Amino acid sequence: MAFSFFGGIHPKENKRYACDRQVQDFPEPDILVIPMAQHIGAPCKPLVKKGDVVTMGQKIGDNQGLCVPVHASVSGKVKAVEPRPHTSGTMVMSVVIENDHLDTLCEDIQPRTQEEVEKLTAEELMNIIREAGIVGMGGATFPTHVKLSSGLGKVDTIIVNVSECEPFIVADDRLCQEYPAEMISGLKIVMKILGLNKAHIAMEDNKPAAAKALKAKLDPKEGIVLDILPAKYPQGAEKQLIYAVTGKEVPSGGLPAAVGCAVFNSATCKAIHDAVYLGMPLIRRIVTVSGDICMEPKNLMVPIGVSFNELLEAVGTRENPYKVLSGGPMMGAAQYDLAVPVIKGSNAVTILGIKNKYAVVQSRCIRCGKCIDACPMGLMPVLMYKSTYTSDPEEMKSVHMLDCIECGCCAYTCPASVPLVLAFRAAKQRIRDAAAKK
């Protein structure tokens, strides 16, 4: 049974640009930049230095604590280890590799047979996933092995997120159409680790081809159910998806495990299959490169470390871009430098033209309440925005500022074009900074 979460909006999908484009392998460039920070947690420390020769899939960065390693996506020579621009808007320590175009595979990469995989314990599987550098590939980039280990004994419902509700983005849609068996195989590994014999694959009803491809590979005896949900943004948000599939509400400040759920992105599941069966770490991913001024929108299998500049050249544009986003137009981050590289959480590059430019002089809240109706978290954006004027962390916390998922529904519906998400993002950072000082 599908439940409809509170609020939400129906922005123009714009998926027609790339939804019928098959995934193409992106030609490996001469230079790739591999950031040491591609996940939530401690950044990696480089394990190589300038002048070292590396092979494809070789571990080039790692650290202790909440961290996963990063790997070379090509073989070649380390040209530099230095700070480089990152999609987060900061400079991040990165390993710059000069590609030798030989694709020499790391000797540590060894495939496993079905029989060998069946003998692996949950602990061994989680270690393989950790060493492969797998994170949430829907954009959250939380280390997958940590999510799995923290869910042991607590989770009774697994949900694979194929909602992909952001406009323009179709990377998960194409993955399910072209790699359904691999995605389902990765899900079965997750089920084995968590000791469950049932799981859900949840997608919106605007992906009929992906649904058909998955149904053709699903065996009813395996306990995997395909849930078709009505298209509504932000259906793919973790808490909203859990409610839509199970009817359970994750409490304020709580994690999905609090209601017995664990959510995994479809690309993450495929990456788990590749790591366990092929021995291949996470060194490439599907990226939708699309937008209203793209001459030839594409879905590309991109090595980690390829620059946004190179992706723009691959699709071409009819005019100079007004804005280039890492992600989609609702939650994506505008980029100040197109030398930034594709990272593990980069599911899309969205290119927008000048017609998307708008300016509001001294925008003010007119207290219409539309943001309240739209907020899928049931928050009061009008009060949250008012609290940002005080700069008082305690007052901002009192209106549940930290529960905001920055989905952009409030800003989308605001007739006064108040920059609500920008204000909330800054407010949340002030709350974190105040907590750090204490």
C-alpha positions in Angstrom: 0.0 0.0 0.0 1.3 3.5 -0.9 0.9 6.3 1.5 1.0 10.0 0.4 3.3 12.1 2.6 2.3 15.6 3.7 3.1 18.5 1.5 5.4 18.3 -1.5 5.2 19.8 -5.0 5.0 18.8 -8.7 7.7 20.7 -10.5 8.1 20.3 -14.2 10.0 17.1 -14.6 12.1 17.8 -17.7 13.2 14.2 -17.8 12.4 13.9 -21.5 15.7 15.4 -22.4 17.7 12.3 -21.4 15.3 9.6 -20.4 15.6 7.7 -23.7 19.4 8.1 -23.9 21.3 4.8 -23.3 24.3 4.9 -21.0 27.5 5.6 -22.9 31.1 5.0 -21.7 32.8 8.4 -21.3 36.2 8.5 -23.0 38.9 8.7 -20.3 40.6 12.1 -20.3 44.4 12.6 -20.0 44.1 14.1 -16.5 41.9 13.0 -13.6 41.5 14.7 -10.2 40.5 12.3 -7.4 39.4 14.2 -4.2 40.2 12.7 -0.8 36.8 13.8 0.5 33.9 12.0 -1.3 31.9 10.9 1.7 30.4 12.1 5.0 33.1 11.7 7.6 36.8 12.1 7.9 38.6 12.9 4.6 41.1 10.3 3.4 44.8 10.8 3.8 46.7 10.3 0.5 48.6 7.0 0.3 50.6 8.0 -2.8 52.9 10.9 -3.7 54.0 12.8 -6.8 55.8 10.5 -9.3 54.2 7.2 -8.1 52.7 4.9 -10.7 49.2 3.7 -9.9 46.9 1.1 -11.4 43.2 1.1 -12.0 41.3 0.3 -8.8 44.4 0.8 -6.6 43.7 2.4 -3.2 45.2 5.9 -3.1 43.6 7.3 0.0 42.2 6.1 3.4 41.8 7.1 7.0 40.4 5.8 10.3 36.9 6.3 11.8 33.9 7.3 9.7 35.7 7.0 6.4 35.9 4.9 3.2 38.9 4.7 0.9 39.2 6.2 -2.5 40.8 4.5 -5.5 42.4 5.4 -8.8 39.8 5.3 -11.6 42.6 4.9 -14.3 46.1 3.7 -14.4 49.0 6.2 -14.8 51.3 8.5 -13.0 50.6 10.7 -10.0 51.2 14.2 -11.3 50.4 16.1 -8.1 48.9 15.7 -4.6 47.5 19.1 -3.8 44.3 21.0 -3.0 41.9 21.3 -5.9 38.3 22.8 -6.4 35.6 20.5 -5.1 31.8 20.4 -5.8 31.2 21.5 -2.1 32.6 24.9 -3.0 35.9 24.4 -1.1 39.4 23.3 -1.9 40.0 19.7 -1.1 43.3 17.7 -1.1 43.3 15.6 -4.3 45.4 13.2 -6.2 46.0 14.3 -9.8 46.6 11.3 -12.1 48.1 11.5 -15.6 46.3 8.8 -17.5 48.5 6.3 -19.5 45.3 5.0 -21.2 46.5 1.4 -20.6 43.8 0.6 -17.9 46.2 -1.6 -16.1 44.1 -3.3 -13.5 45.2 -3.5 -9.8 46.4 -7.0 -8.9 44.2 -6.9 -5.8 41.1 -6.9 -7.9 39.9 -10.5 -8.0 36.4 -11.7 -9.1 34.4 -14.2 -6.9 32.2 -17.0 -8.0 28.6 -17.4 -6.7 29.8 -20.3 -4.5 32.5 -18.2 -2.9 30.1 -15.3 -2.3 27.6 -17.6 -0.6 30.3 -18.7 1.9 31.1 -15.1 2.9 29.8 -13.9 6.3 28.0 -10.6 7.0 31.2 -9.2 8.5 33.3 -10.2 5.5 30.8 -8.7 3.1 30.7 -5.4 5.0 34.5 -5.3 5.0 34.5 -5.9 1.2 32.0 -3.0 0.8 34.1 -0.8 3.0 37.3 -1.5 1.1 35.5 -0.9 -2.2 34.8 2.7 -1.0 31.1 2.4 -1.4 28.9 5.3 -0.1 25.3 6.4 -0.7 25.3 7.3 -4.3 22.0 9.3 -4.3 23.9 12.3 -3.1 24.1 11.7 0.7 27.5 9.8 0.4 27.2 8.2 3.9 29.5 5.2 4.1 27.4 2.1 3.3 29.3 -0.3 5.6 28.5 1.9 8.5 24.8 2.0 7.6 24.7 -1.7 7.3 26.6 -2.4 10.6 24.4 0.0 12.5 21.3 -1.6 11.2 22.2 -5.2 12.3 19.4 -6.4 14.6 17.4 -3.2 14.2 16.2 -3.2 10.6 13.2 -5.2 9.4 12.5 -3.3 6.2 14.9 -2.6 3.4 13.9 -0.1 0.7 15.8 0.5 -2.5 15.3 4.1 -3.6 14.7 4.5 -7.3 12.3 7.5 -6.9 14.7 10.0 -8.5 12.2 12.8 -8.1 14.5 15.7 -9.1 13.8 17.3 -12.5 16.2 16.4 -15.3 17.9 13.5 -13.6 17.4 10.0 -15.0 20.6 8.2 -13.9 18.8 5.7 -11.7 16.1 5.2 -14.3 18.7 4.2 -16.9 20.6 2.0 -14.4 17.4 0.0 -13.7 16.7 -0.3 -17.4 20.2 -1.4 -18.4 21.6 -3.1 -15.2 18.5 -4.6 -13.4 20.2 -7.9 -12.6 23.2 -6.3 -11.1 21.1 -3.9 -9.0 18.9 -6.8 -7.7 22.1 -8.9 -7.0 23.4 -6.1 -4.8 20.1 -5.9 -3.0 20.3 -9.6 -2.2 23.7 -9.1 -0.7 22.2 -6.3 1.5 19.4 -8.7 2.5 22.0 -11.4 3.4 24.0 -9.0 5.6 20.9 -7.7 7.5 19.5 -11.3 7.8 16.2 -10.4 6.0 14.2 -12.3 3.4 12.0 -9.4 2.3 12.8 -6.0 0.6 11.1 -3.2 -1.3 12.2 -1.4 -4.5 10.3 1.9 -4.6 10.0 4.0 -7.7 7.7 6.7 -9.1 5.1 5.9 -11.7 6.9 8.0 -14.3 9.5 5.2 -15.0 7.5 2.5 -16.8 10.5 1.1 -18.8 12.6 0.7 -15.6 9.6 -1.0 -13.8 9.3 -3.4 -16.7 13.0 -4.2 -16.7 13.0 -4.9 -13.0 9.8 -7.0 -13.1 11.4 -9.2 -15.7 14.3 -10.0 -13.3 12.4 -10.3 -10.1 11.4 -13.7 -8.7 8.3 -13.6 -6.4 9.9 -16.3 -4.3 12.9 -14.1 -3.4 10.7 -11.7 -1.3 11.5 -8.5 -3.3 8.5 -6.3 -3.9 8.3 -3.5 -6.5 6.3 -0.5 -5.2 5.1 2.0 -7.8 4.5 5.3 -6.1 2.7 8.4 -7.5 5.2 11.0 -8.8 5.6 13.8 -6.2 8.6 15.8 -5.1 10.5 15.0 -2.8 9.4 11.4 -3.0 13.1 10.3 -2.9 13.8 12.0 0.4 14.6 9.2 2.9 11.9 10.0 5.5 9.2 10.7 2.9 10.0 7.5 1.1 9.8 5.4 4.3 6.4 6.9 5.0 5.2 6.3 1.4 6.2 2.6 1.5 5.5 1.6 5.1 3.3 4.4 6.7 5.9 4.8 9.4 7.1 8.3 10.5 10.8 8.7 11.4 10.8 10.9 14.6 12.3 14.3 14.7 16.1 14.0 14.9 15.8 10.2 14.4 17.3 7.8 11.9 15.4 5.3 9.7 16.6 2.5 12.0 14.4 4.0 14.7 11.4 2.7 12.7 13.2 -0.5 11.6 14.0 0.8 8.1 17.2 1.1 6.0 17.2 2.9 2.6 19.8 2.3 -0.1 20.1 4.0 -3.5 19.9 1.8 -6.6 23.4 2.8 -7.8 24.7 1.8 -4.4 23.2 -1.6 -4.8 24.9 -2.1 -8.2 28.2 -0.9 -6.7 27.8 -3.6 -4.0 27.4 -6.2 -6.7 30.4 -5.0 -8.5 32.5 -5.0 -5.4 31.5 -8.5 -4.1 31.3 -10.4 -7.4 33.8 -8.5 -9.6 36.1 -7.3 -6.9 35.8 -3.8 -8.4 35.9 -0.8 -6.1 33.7 2.3 -6.8 35.7 4.1 -9.5 33.0 5.1 -12.0 29.3 5.9 -11.9 26.4 6.9 -14.2 25.9 10.7 -14.5 23.0 12.4 -16.3 24.3 15.5 -18.1 21.3 17.5 -19.1 19.6 20.9 -19.1 17.5 23.3 -21.2 20.4 24.5 -23.3 22.1 21.1 -23.9 22.5 20.2 -27.6 22.8 16.5 -26.9 21.9 15.5 -23.3 23.5 12.2 -22.3 23.7 9.5 -19.6 27.4 8.7 -19.2 29.4 6.1 -17.3 32.0 8.4 -16.0 35.3 7.6 -14.2 35.6 9.4 -10.8 37.8 12.4 -11.4 36.5 13.7 -14.7 36.0 17.4 -14.7 32.6 19.1 -15.3 34.2 21.1 -18.1 34.8 17.8 -20.0 31.2 16.7 -19.5 29.9 20.0 -20.8 32.1 19.6 -23.9 30.6 16.1 -24.4 27.0 17.4 -24.6 27.5 20.8 -26.1 25.4 23.9 -25.3 23.4 26.3 -27.5 24.5 29.3 -25.4 26.9 30.1 -22.6 25.5 28.5 -19.4 24.0 30.8 -16.8 24.3 28.2 -14.1 25.8 24.7 -13.8 24.7 22.5 -10.9 26.1 19.4 -9.3 22.8 17.6 -9.0 19.3 18.8 -10.0 17.7 22.2 -9.9 15.9 21.7 -6.6 18.7 20.5 -4.3 21.8 20.8 -6.5 24.8 23.0 -5.7 25.7 25.8 -8.2 29.4 25.5 -9.2 31.8 28.4 -9.3 34.5 26.5 -11.1 33.9 23.9 -13.8 37.3 22.3 -13.1 35.5 20.5 -10.2 35.6 16.7 -10.7 32.8 14.1 -10.7 32.8 12.4 -7.3 30.9 9.3 -5.9 27.8 11.4 -5.1 27.6 13.1 -8.5 24.5 11.7 -10.1 23.9 14.6 -12.5 25.3 17.8 -14.0 22.5 20.2 -14.8 23.2 23.0 -17.3 20.7 25.9 -17.3 20.4 28.9 -19.7 19.9 32.6 -19.1 16.1 32.3 -19.1 16.5 30.8 -15.6 18.0 34.0 -14.3 15.8 36.0 -12.0 16.4 38.7 -9.4 14.2 40.0 -6.6 15.0 43.3 -5.0 14.7 43.3 -1.2 12.4 40.2 -1.1 10.2 40.0 2.0 7.9 37.4 3.3 4.2 38.2 2.6 2.9 35.6 5.1 0.8 33.8 2.5 1.5 30.4 4.1 2.2 28.6 0.8 5.5 27.4 2.2 3.8 25.7 5.1 1.4 23.8 2.8 4.4 22.6 0.7 6.9 21.5 3.4 7.0 17.7 3.3 8.5 17.7 6.9 5.5 19.5 8.3 7.6 22.5 9.4 6.7 26.2 9.6 9.2 27.8 7.1 7.6 31.3 7.8 8.6 31.0 11.5 12.0 29.4 10.6 12.8 32.3 8.3 11.8 34.8 11.0 14.1 33.1 13.5 17.1 33.5 11.2 17.0 37.3 11.8 17.9 36.7 15.5 21.0 34.6 14.8 20.2 32.9 18.1 21.0 29.2 17.8 18.5 28.2 20.5 15.6 30.1 18.9 16.5 28.5 15.5 16.5 25.1 17.0 13.2 25.7 18.7 11.5 26.0 15.3 13.1 22.6 14.3 15.6 24.2 11.9 17.7 21.0 11.9 14.8 18.9 10.7 14.8 20.9 7.4 16.0 18.6 4.5 16.7 21.5 2.2 14.4 20.1 -0.5 13.5 23.5 -1.8 9.7 23.0 -1.8 9.2 26.2 0.2 11.3 28.4 -2.0 9.7 26.9 -5.1 6.2 27.9 -4.0 7.1 31.3 -2.5 5.5 34.1 -4.5 7.9 36.6 -3.0 10.9 34.6 -4.1 12.4 34.7 -0.6 15.7 32.7 -0.6 14.4 30.4 2.1 16.7 27.4 1.6 19.8 29.6 1.5 18.7 31.2 4.8 18.0 27.8 6.4 21.3 26.3 5.2 23.2 29.2 6.8 21.1 29.0 10.0 21.9 25.3 10.3 25.6 26.0 10.0 25.4 28.6 12.7 23.7 26.1 15.0 26.5 23.5 14.3 29.2 26.1 14.8 27.6 27.1 18.2 27.5 23.4 19.2 31.1 22.9 18.3 32.2 25.9 20.4 30.4 24.4 23.4 
